[in-house]
Amino acid sequence: MTTPQISQDPMYLMLRDDNVEGFNQARESGQSCDLTGCDLRGLDLRKLNVSGMDLTDTYFRGSDLRGIDFRGCQLGGASLADAKISGCYFPPELSAEEIRLSVTMGTRLRHTSNM
């Protein structure tokens, strides 16, 4: 298990500063961001565009993820402990039980896909 990291990536720092709109605009303009293994604990990430991102080992503990579409994302090792996930789409490979265990018990998601 990896320890969640505080990255110095400017786009990651936008999320830490509650600037989801700025993050989304930067992605739409072609900027890339590596969120693998990052600490996104306790953030309000509603409306975040993570389309096709690798979120391996990302730490979402206590975050507000409502409405995020995670389909097409790599979520292996991500933690959803105590996160708000109402209205989220998850990759079809992830069972509802796997997601529930991550939210309620803090288990890391076991997810692999052919991104």
DOLUMSE-926833 format. One record per residue: x, y, z of N, C-alpha, C in turn; residue in three letters; chain; residue number from 0. Coordinates in steps of 0.05 Angstrom, whole numbers, padded with zeros to 5 digits. Layout:
# residues N
ATOM     n.X     n.Y     n.Z    ca.X    ca.Y    ca.Z     c.X     c.Y     c.Z  rest  kette   nr
ATOM       X       Y       Z       X       Y       Z       X       Y       Z   ALA      A  NUM
...
//
This chain:
# residues 115
ATOM     n.X     n.Y     n.Z    ca.X    ca.Y    ca.Z     c.X     c.Y     c.Z  rest  kette   nr
ATOM   00017  -00024   00000   00000   00000   00000   00018   00025   00000   MET      A    0
ATOM   00010   00044  -00016   00026   00068  -00018   00014   00089   00001   THR      A    1
ATOM   00031   00108   00010   00023   00130   00026   00013   00152   00007   THR      A    2
ATOM  -00011   00164   00012  -00020   00186  -00005   00000   00209  -00006   PRO      A    3
ATOM   00004   00219  -00030   00024   00240  -00035   00011   00268  -00039   GLN      A    4
ATOM   00024   00288  -00030   00017   00316  -00037   00035   00324  -00060   ILE      A    5
ATOM   00024   00325  -00084   00039   00331  -00108   00043   00361  -00111   SER      A    6
ATOM   00063   00368  -00126   00068   00397  -00133   00057   00404  -00160   GLN      A    7
ATOM   00043   00384  -00173   00031   00389  -00199   00011   00412  -00196   ASP      A    8
ATOM   00013   00433  -00213  -00005   00456  -00211  -00035   00449  -00213   PRO      A    9
ATOM  -00041   00429  -00229  -00069   00421  -00231  -00079   00407  -00206   MET      A   10
ATOM  -00062   00390  -00194  -00069   00378  -00169  -00074   00399  -00147   TYR      A   11
ATOM  -00056   00419  -00147  -00059   00441  -00127  -00085   00456  -00131   LEU      A   12
ATOM  -00095   00458  -00156  -00121   00470  -00161  -00143   00455  -00145   MET      A   13
ATOM  -00142   00429  -00146  -00161   00413  -00131  -00159   00417  -00101   LEU      A   14
ATOM  -00135   00419  -00091  -00130   00423  -00063  -00141   00451  -00054   ARG      A   15
ATOM  -00142   00470  -00074  -00152   00497  -00068  -00181   00500  -00076   ASP      A   16
ATOM  -00195   00477  -00079  -00224   00477  -00085  -00230   00490  -00112   ASP      A   17
ATOM  -00212   00488  -00131  -00216   00500  -00158  -00222   00478  -00178   ASN      A   18
ATOM  -00244   00464  -00175  -00252   00442  -00194  -00257   00454  -00221   VAL      A   19
ATOM  -00269   00477  -00223  -00275   00489  -00249  -00249   00495  -00264   GLU      A   20
ATOM  -00229   00506  -00251  -00204   00512  -00263  -00190   00486  -00272   GLY      A   21
ATOM  -00191   00465  -00256  -00180   00439  -00264  -00193   00429  -00289   PHE      A   22
ATOM  -00220   00429  -00290  -00234   00420  -00314  -00227   00436  -00338   ASN      A   23
ATOM  -00225   00462  -00336  -00218   00479  -00358  -00190   00473  -00368   GLN      A   24
ATOM  -00171   00468  -00350  -00144   00462  -00358  -00143   00435  -00372   ALA      A   25
ATOM  -00158   00416  -00363  -00160   00390  -00377  -00171   00393  -00405   ARG      A   26
ATOM  -00192   00409  -00407  -00205   00414  -00434  -00186   00427  -00453   GLU      A   27
ATOM  -00167   00443  -00442  -00148   00457  -00460  -00124   00439  -00466   SER      A   28
ATOM  -00124   00415  -00457  -00103   00396  -00464  -00082   00391  -00443   GLY      A   29
ATOM  -00083   00404  -00420  -00063   00400  -00400  -00068   00372  -00387   GLN      A   30
ATOM  -00046   00359  -00379  -00049   00333  -00366  -00042   00336  -00337   SER      A   31
ATOM  -00052   00317  -00322  -00047   00317  -00293  -00044   00288  -00283   CYS      A   32
ATOM  -00025   00282  -00267  -00021   00256  -00256  -00031   00256  -00227   ASP      A   33
ATOM  -00053   00242  -00223  -00065   00241  -00196  -00060   00214  -00183   LEU      A   34
ATOM  -00044   00197  -00195  -00039   00170  -00183  -00026   00174  -00156   THR      A   35
ATOM  -00037   00160  -00136  -00026   00161  -00109  -00030   00187  -00094   GLY      A   36
ATOM  -00045   00205  -00105  -00048   00231  -00092  -00069   00231  -00069   CYS      A   37
ATOM  -00065   00250  -00051  -00082   00253  -00028  -00104   00274  -00035   ASP      A   38
ATOM  -00128   00264  -00039  -00151   00282  -00045  -00171   00280  -00022   LEU      A   39
ATOM  -00162   00274   00001  -00179   00270   00025  -00194   00295   00032   ARG      A   40
ATOM  -00220   00291   00037  -00237   00312   00048  -00244   00335   00029   GLY      A   41
ATOM  -00239   00332   00003  -00245   00354  -00015  -00272   00352  -00028   LEU      A   42
ATOM  -00283   00374  -00036  -00308   00375  -00051  -00301   00374  -00080   ASP      A   43
ATOM  -00305   00350  -00092  -00297   00346  -00119  -00321   00342  -00138   LEU      A   44
ATOM  -00344   00351  -00129  -00367   00349  -00147  -00362   00363  -00173   ARG      A   45
ATOM  -00371   00352  -00195  -00368   00363  -00222  -00340   00359  -00233   LYS      A   46
ATOM  -00323   00344  -00219  -00296   00339  -00229  -00296   00321  -00254   LEU      A   47
ATOM  -00282   00329  -00274  -00280   00313  -00299  -00255   00296  -00297   ASN      A   48
ATOM  -00259   00270  -00293  -00236   00251  -00291  -00236   00231  -00315   VAL      A   49
ATOM  -00250   00238  -00335  -00253   00221  -00358  -00226   00209  -00368   SER      A   50
ATOM  -00224   00182  -00367  -00201   00168  -00376  -00176   00171  -00359   GLY      A   51
ATOM  -00178   00181  -00335  -00154   00185  -00319  -00145   00160  -00304   MET      A   52
ATOM  -00120   00158  -00298  -00109   00137  -00282  -00109   00148  -00253   ASP      A   53
ATOM  -00127   00136  -00237  -00129   00144  -00209  -00120   00122  -00190   LEU      A   54
ATOM  -00101   00106  -00199  -00090   00085  -00183  -00079   00096  -00157   THR      A   55
ATOM  -00087   00083  -00135  -00078   00089  -00108  -00086   00117  -00098   ASP      A   56
ATOM  -00104   00130  -00112  -00113   00157  -00103  -00130   00154  -00077   THR      A   57
ATOM  -00126   00172  -00059  -00139   00171  -00033  -00161   00192  -00031   TYR      A   58
ATOM  -00186   00182  -00032  -00210   00200  -00032  -00224   00200  -00005   PHE      A   59
ATOM  -00211   00192   00017  -00225   00190   00043  -00240   00216   00050   ARG      A   60
ATOM  -00266   00212   00055  -00283   00234   00064  -00289   00255   00043   GLY      A   61
ATOM  -00282   00250   00018  -00287   00270  -00003  -00316   00269  -00013   SER      A   62
ATOM  -00325   00291  -00024  -00351   00292  -00037  -00347   00287  -00066   ASP      A   63
ATOM  -00354   00263  -00074  -00351   00254  -00102  -00377   00252  -00117   LEU      A   64
ATOM  -00398   00262  -00105  -00425   00259  -00117  -00426   00267  -00146   ARG      A   65
ATOM  -00437   00249  -00163  -00441   00255  -00191  -00417   00250  -00209   GLY      A   66
ATOM  -00394   00243  -00199  -00370   00239  -00216  -00373   00214  -00233   ILE      A   67
ATOM  -00365   00215  -00258  -00366   00192  -00276  -00338   00180  -00277   ASP      A   68
ATOM  -00334   00158  -00263  -00309   00144  -00261  -00306   00123  -00283   PHE      A   69
ATOM  -00326   00120  -00300  -00324   00099  -00321  -00300   00107  -00339   ARG      A   70
ATOM  -00285   00087  -00346  -00261   00092  -00363  -00237   00100  -00347   GLY      A   71
ATOM  -00239   00102  -00320  -00216   00108  -00303  -00205   00083  -00291   CYS      A   72
ATOM  -00179   00084  -00286  -00166   00063  -00271  -00167   00069  -00242   GLN      A   73
ATOM  -00179   00052  -00226  -00183   00057  -00197  -00170   00037  -00179   LEU      A   74
ATOM  -00152   00021  -00189  -00139   00000  -00172  -00124   00013  -00149   GLY      A   75
ATOM  -00130   00004  -00125  -00117   00014  -00101  -00128   00040  -00090   GLY      A   76
ATOM  -00148   00051  -00104  -00160   00076  -00094  -00176   00070  -00069   ALA      A   77
ATOM  -00178   00090  -00051  -00194   00087  -00026  -00217   00107  -00027   SER      A   78
ATOM  -00241   00097  -00021  -00265   00114  -00020  -00276   00116   00008   LEU      A   79
ATOM  -00260   00111   00028  -00269   00110   00056  -00285   00135   00063   ALA      A   80
ATOM  -00309   00131   00072  -00327   00153   00082  -00332   00174   00061   ASP      A   81
ATOM  -00328   00168   00035  -00333   00188   00014  -00363   00188   00008   ALA      A   82
ATOM  -00373   00210  -00002  -00400   00213  -00012  -00400   00205  -00042   LYS      A   83
ATOM  -00414   00184  -00049  -00413   00174  -00076  -00440   00173  -00090   ILE      A   84
ATOM  -00460   00186  -00079  -00486   00186  -00092  -00485   00196  -00120   SER      A   85
ATOM  -00497   00182  -00139  -00498   00191  -00167  -00473   00186  -00183   GLY      A   86
ATOM  -00453   00172  -00171  -00428   00166  -00186  -00433   00143  -00205   CYS      A   87
ATOM  -00418   00144  -00227  -00416   00121  -00244  -00389   00109  -00239   TYR      A   88
ATOM  -00388   00082  -00237  -00363   00068  -00233  -00358   00049  -00256   PHE      A   89
ATOM  -00333   00041  -00261  -00328   00022  -00282  -00345  -00004  -00277   PRO      A   90
ATOM  -00356  -00015  -00299  -00373  -00039  -00295  -00358  -00063  -00282   PRO      A   91
ATOM  -00331  -00063  -00284  -00316  -00085  -00272  -00316  -00084  -00242   GLU      A   92
ATOM  -00323  -00061  -00230  -00324  -00059  -00201  -00352  -00066  -00191   LEU      A   93
ATOM  -00354  -00086  -00174  -00380  -00094  -00163  -00389  -00074  -00142   SER      A   94
ATOM  -00415  -00074  -00138  -00427  -00056  -00118  -00415  -00063  -00090   ALA      A   95
ATOM  -00411  -00089  -00085  -00399  -00098  -00059  -00371  -00087  -00056   GLU      A   96
ATOM  -00355  -00087  -00077  -00328  -00077  -00075  -00328  -00047  -00068   GLU      A   97
ATOM  -00346  -00032  -00081  -00349  -00003  -00076  -00359   00001  -00047   ILE      A   98
ATOM  -00379  -00014  -00039  -00389  -00011  -00012  -00368  -00016   00009   ARG      A   99
ATOM  -00352  -00037   00005  -00331  -00043   00025  -00310  -00021   00026   LEU      A  100
ATOM  -00304  -00009   00004  -00285   00013   00004  -00296   00037   00019   SER      A  101
ATOM  -00322   00043   00015  -00334   00066   00028  -00338   00061   00058   VAL      A  102
ATOM  -00347   00038   00065  -00353   00033   00094  -00330   00023   00110   THR      A  103
ATOM  -00312   00007   00098  -00291  -00005   00113  -00263   00006   00105   MET      A  104
ATOM  -00262   00022   00084  -00236   00034   00077  -00218   00016   00060   GLY      A  105
ATOM  -00229  -00006   00050  -00212  -00024   00034  -00204  -00010   00008   THR      A  106
ATOM  -00182  -00017  -00003  -00173  -00007  -00028  -00187  -00022  -00050   ARG      A  107
ATOM  -00195  -00008  -00071  -00210  -00021  -00093  -00191  -00039  -00109   LEU      A  108
ATOM  -00202  -00062  -00116  -00188  -00081  -00132  -00199  -00078  -00160   ARG      A  109
ATOM  -00185  -00063  -00177  -00195  -00058  -00203  -00173  -00058  -00223   HIS      A  110
ATOM  -00176  -00072  -00245  -00158  -00072  -00267  -00174  -00069  -00292   THR      A  111
ATOM  -00164  -00054  -00311  -00178  -00051  -00337  -00157  -00048  -00358   SER      A  112
ATOM  -00166  -00049  -00383  -00149  -00045  -00406  -00152  -00017  -00417   ASN      A  113
ATOM  -00142   00002  -00402  -00145   00030  -00410  -00128   00036  -00435   MET      A  114
//
